[in-house]
Amino acid sequence: MANHAHTVLDILVNNHPGVMAHVTGLFSRRAFNVEAILCLPVADSATSRIWLLVNEDGRLDQMLRQMRKLQDVYEVTASTEYLKVFADLTASMNTESNVLIAD
């Protein structure tokens, strides 16, 4: 993570195949880089929460509006609340093992 200001997009989505492709495709079509992704199912397993680490950019508000229009997106917020999670994951990946295991 270079010297850019980052923000985390917290996205609640429908949990089924193809949703991640729709979300990331929106970024790809607009040449908006995603620095890191974390996605986990919510307790009910019908929904998932996606966290995208992105550079703060003048286009970010427009990206949020476009994302809210996607059929499987229920809610989108941008904040710096989860930056530490990405920093910790980056630090753990720079250790000897370089392997993350999900339960």
CORTA-V232776 format. One record per backbone hydrogen bond with DSSP energy under -1.0 kcal/mol. NH is the residue of the N-H (numbers start at 0). CO is the residue of the C=O. If there is no record, write none. Layout:
[[NH	CO] [NH	CO]]
This chain:
[[6	53] [7	78] [8	51] [9	76] [10	49] [11	74] [12	47] [13	71] [14	45] [15	13] [18	15] [21	17] [22	18] [23	19] [24	20] [25	21] [26	22] [27	23] [28	24] [30	27] [31	26] [34	52] [35	52] [37	50] [39	48] [41	46] [44	41] [47	12] [48	39] [49	10] [50	37] [51	8] [52	35] [53	6] [55	4] [59	56] [62	58] [63	59] [64	60] [65	61] [66	62] [67	63] [69	66] [72	69] [73	11] [74	11] [76	9] [78	7] [82	79] [85	81] [86	82] [87	83] [88	84] [89	85] [90	86] [91	87] [92	88] [94	91]]
